[in-house]
Amino acid sequence: MRQIVLDTETTGIEPREGHRIIEIGCVELIDRKLTGNHFHVYINPQREIEAEAIEVHGITNEFLRDKPVFSDVAEDFIEFIKGAQLVIHNAPFDVGFMNHEFALNGPTSAVKTKDICEVLDTLALARKIHPGQKNNLDALCKRYGIDNSHRELHGALLDSEILADVYLLMTGGQTKLNLLGQGAGNEQDTMSVRRVQRSANKLKVIKASADEVEQHEARLDIVQNSGGQCLWRANQDE
């Protein structure tokens, strides 16, 4: 299975008000393994970005002035995602903007996301697994032990990388370590998830002293000579 974990940043929140995509970030999964293949581009929206949006993602109008317009990247973008399953957090938002951009671009005006890709909404999935809880990306990172401390601002490529980790754990990586009884899914190797926090300290092995070994053996002699079964020595003999 080929999956593309996708995120976008935009000039505002409503495409029907003329807002546009300004960043697309995608990472590729094949058979639930990150391949290292990705698609990332900044886009000149040909309009001003709302101040509230800049506070979220930090992308300015000045930064985008020399970037390509959507029509310049549309063909490569479609080629990258075509035939894959898109994994998106709050998919209606991103898909709505994608369809809006396709409609504005002459050669892709008849293209709809649903015609070229299957879409999986991880927000809807999280709400089923964790009903009544916060299920934004930050909350899911905390719940699954994923380090997102480097995420000071939203960014399409960074958020898609983090979402890939969340998705893999949420749909299988937690099955064997599900101590809180949250979620269920296919058993998967969690080693494919990169930012899960693990202790860097190795366990310290403390060996018994010669005196402690002598006392231990003496205690085993008492057990064995009293007619009891000395399981420790029995296991050592096997």
Secondary structure, DSSP 8 states (H G I E B T S, - for coil): -EEEEEEEEESSS-GGGT--EEEEEEEEEETTEEEEEEEEEE---SS---HHHHHHH---HHHHTTS--HHHHHHHHHHHHTTSEEEETTHHHHHHHHHHHHHHSGGGTT--HHHH-EEEEHHHHHHHHSTTS--SHHHHHHHHTB--TT-SS--HHHHHHHHHHHHHIIIIITGGG-TT---------GGG-SSB----S--------HHHHHHHHHHHHHHHHTT---HHHHHHH-
